Amino acid sequence: MSAAPTLDYERRFRGSGARLLAGVDEVGRGALAGPVSVGIAVVDLHQQKLLADVRDSKLLKAADRERLEPLVRSWGVASAVGHASAAEIDALGIIGALRLAGNRAWFSVLAAGVTPDVVLLDGSHNWLSPVAQASLFDDGPQEPGCDAPVHTLVKADMQCLSVAAASVLAKVERDRQMTALHTEYPDFGWSENKGYGTAAHKDALRAAGPSPYHRVSWQLLRD
């Protein structure tokens, strides 16, 4: 197993006056079916202790993720998971859907009475912040969303405990949704593949066509 993530990177933000940091990660981005899901885990940079066994969700067995999920929720100052449906992915594109899911989680954290000072986002692109208006003459109000400073870090889920914790939350919630959807459309095998493009999933797509939970704007059967 890889080295355990720590809060060392997150604690660097204390120098700029931040106390509450929101670690953010997504799951389901590359799936053919189901939602894209974004987890947030908020930590106190002055008081938070480490949490044993938490890793990037991709490195954990399903049973370990299920065991750790309630521990992560009780460990953090606040946590939330937001989802954007396949239909919303088709309508908005994957980046717009990530933003929608992420801000659903963000506003859930705010509704719990917690306002993070800074965000640490896994990856190299800030898809969470609202799209900036090109000029003062753009039509309509600016898109609402996360207004805290967002910092990106490639492979943050591997080294930053807040982001790894967020990945566990998002993965567990999304997997539960896909397992529930499997009972409605069992031929696609979502209880096992969770909507990703396995050979068996694609064979079922060829035989039955897409379900209402497939991302039909995608080239679903592209090799």
C-alpha positions in Angstrom: 0.0 0.0 0.0 1.2 3.5 -0.8 2.4 5.9 1.9 -0.3 7.3 4.1 -1.5 10.8 3.2 -1.0 13.5 5.8 -2.1 17.0 6.5 1.4 18.4 5.9 0.5 20.1 2.6 -2.8 21.4 3.9 -1.1 23.0 6.9 1.0 25.2 4.6 -2.1 27.3 4.2 -2.0 28.4 7.8 0.6 30.9 6.8 -2.0 32.8 4.8 -4.4 32.9 7.7 -6.6 30.0 6.8 -8.1 27.8 9.5 -10.7 25.7 7.7 -9.7 23.9 4.5 -12.0 21.9 2.3 -10.4 19.0 0.5 -12.3 18.2 -2.7 -12.3 15.1 -5.0 -14.5 13.7 -7.7 -15.5 10.1 -8.8 -17.4 8.9 -11.8 -15.9 11.3 -14.3 -15.0 8.5 -16.8 -18.1 6.3 -16.4 -20.6 5.7 -19.1 -23.6 5.7 -16.8 -24.7 7.2 -13.5 -23.8 10.5 -11.9 -20.5 12.3 -11.4 -20.0 12.8 -7.6 -17.9 15.3 -5.7 -16.9 14.9 -2.1 -15.8 17.6 0.4 -14.1 17.0 3.7 -13.4 20.1 5.8 -10.5 20.0 8.2 -9.3 22.4 11.0 -5.7 23.2 10.1 -4.9 24.1 13.8 -6.6 21.1 15.5 -7.2 18.2 13.1 -5.4 15.0 13.9 -4.6 12.3 11.4 -7.0 9.5 10.6 -5.6 6.0 10.1 -6.1 3.8 7.0 -7.6 6.5 4.8 -6.2 6.5 1.3 -7.3 7.6 -2.2 -10.5 5.6 -2.7 -9.1 3.8 -5.7 -6.5 2.2 -3.5 -9.0 0.8 -1.0 -11.2 -2.3 -1.1 -14.9 -1.7 -1.1 -15.3 -3.1 2.5 -12.6 -0.8 3.7 -14.2 2.2 2.1 -17.5 1.3 3.8 -15.8 0.9 7.1 -14.0 4.2 6.8 -16.9 6.3 5.5 -18.6 7.0 8.9 -15.2 7.5 10.5 -14.4 10.2 7.9 -17.7 11.9 8.5 -17.2 12.1 12.2 -13.5 13.1 11.9 -14.0 16.2 9.7 -15.4 19.6 10.8 -18.0 19.1 8.0 -18.5 16.9 5.0 -20.8 16.5 2.0 -21.2 14.8 -1.4 -22.9 16.4 -4.4 -24.0 14.6 -7.5 -24.8 15.6 -11.1 -27.0 13.1 -13.1 -26.2 11.6 -16.5 -28.9 13.9 -17.9 -27.1 16.9 -16.4 -23.8 15.7 -17.8 -25.4 15.5 -21.3 -26.8 19.0 -20.9 -23.8 20.8 -19.4 -20.8 18.7 -20.4 -18.6 17.0 -17.9 -16.9 20.1 -16.6 -20.2 21.9 -16.1 -21.6 18.9 -14.4 -18.5 18.6 -12.1 -19.1 22.3 -11.1 -22.7 21.6 -10.4 -22.0 18.6 -8.3 -19.2 20.3 -6.5 -21.3 23.3 -5.7 -24.1 21.2 -4.4 -21.7 19.7 -1.9 -20.3 23.2 -1.2 -23.6 24.7 -0.4 -24.5 21.7 1.8 -21.3 22.4 3.8 -22.3 26.1 4.1 -25.9 25.1 5.1 -24.3 23.1 8.0 -22.9 26.4 9.3 -19.3 25.8 8.2 -17.5 28.2 5.8 -14.1 27.0 4.6 -11.4 29.6 4.1 -9.7 27.8 1.3 -10.2 24.8 -1.0 -7.7 22.1 -2.1 -8.9 20.4 -5.3 -7.4 17.3 -6.8 -6.1 17.7 -10.3 -4.7 20.5 -12.4 -7.9 22.4 -13.4 -10.2 24.4 -11.2 -13.6 23.2 -12.3 -15.3 24.2 -9.0 -15.3 28.0 -9.1 -18.0 29.8 -11.1 -17.2 30.7 -14.6 -16.0 34.3 -14.7 -18.0 36.8 -16.8 -16.1 38.1 -19.8 -17.3 41.7 -19.1 -19.7 43.9 -17.2 -22.0 43.7 -20.2 -22.6 40.0 -20.1 -26.2 39.1 -19.7 -27.6 37.8 -16.5 -26.1 37.5 -13.0 -22.9 35.7 -12.3 -23.2 32.0 -11.7 -23.4 31.3 -8.0 -20.9 28.9 -6.5 -17.8 28.4 -4.3 -16.3 31.8 -3.6 -13.4 30.6 -1.5 -9.9 30.6 -3.0 -9.3 27.2 -4.9 -5.9 25.6 -5.2 -5.3 22.6 -7.4 -2.7 19.9 -6.8 -2.1 16.9 -9.1 -2.4 13.7 -7.2 -3.6 15.5 -4.1 -5.7 12.4 -3.3 -2.5 10.4 -2.8 -0.7 12.8 -0.4 -3.3 15.0 1.2 -5.5 13.5 3.8 -8.4 15.9 3.4 -8.7 15.1 -0.3 -8.3 11.4 0.2 -11.1 11.6 2.8 -13.3 13.4 0.3 -12.6 10.7 -2.3 -13.8 8.0 0.1 -17.0 9.9 0.8 -17.8 10.4 -2.9 -16.9 6.9 -3.9 -19.0 5.3 -1.2 -22.1 7.4 -2.0 -21.8 6.9 -5.8 -21.2 3.2 -5.5 -24.4 2.9 -3.4 -26.4 4.8 -6.0 -25.1 2.5 -8.8 -25.8 -0.6 -6.8 -29.4 0.7 -6.3 -29.7 1.4 -10.0 -28.5 -2.1 -10.7 -31.8 -3.5 -9.4 -33.6 -1.5 -12.0 -31.3 -2.4 -14.9 -29.5 -5.5 -13.9 -28.3 -6.4 -17.4 -25.6 -3.7 -17.3 -23.9 -5.1 -14.2 -23.7 -1.8 -12.4 -23.4 -3.6 -9.0 -19.9 -4.7 -10.2 -18.7 -2.1 -12.8 -20.4 0.9 -11.2 -21.2 2.3 -14.7 -17.7 2.1 -16.1 -17.1 0.8 -19.6 -16.2 -2.9 -19.0 -16.6 -5.4 -21.8 -19.7 -6.9 -20.2 -21.3 -3.4 -19.8 -20.6 -2.6 -23.5 -22.0 -5.9 -24.6 -25.2 -5.2 -22.7 -25.3 -1.7 -24.4 -25.0 -3.3 -27.8 -27.8 -5.7 -27.0 -30.3 -3.4 -25.2 -29.3 0.2 -26.0 -28.7 2.9 -23.4 -30.8 3.3 -20.3 -32.1 6.6 -18.9 -29.0 6.6 -16.7 -26.5 6.5 -19.6 -24.6 9.6 -20.8 -26.0 9.4 -24.2 -24.0 12.5 -25.5 -20.9 10.3 -25.1 -19.6 7.8 -27.6 -20.7 4.9 -25.4 -19.3 2.1 -27.5 -16.1 3.7 -28.6 -13.2 1.4 -28.1 
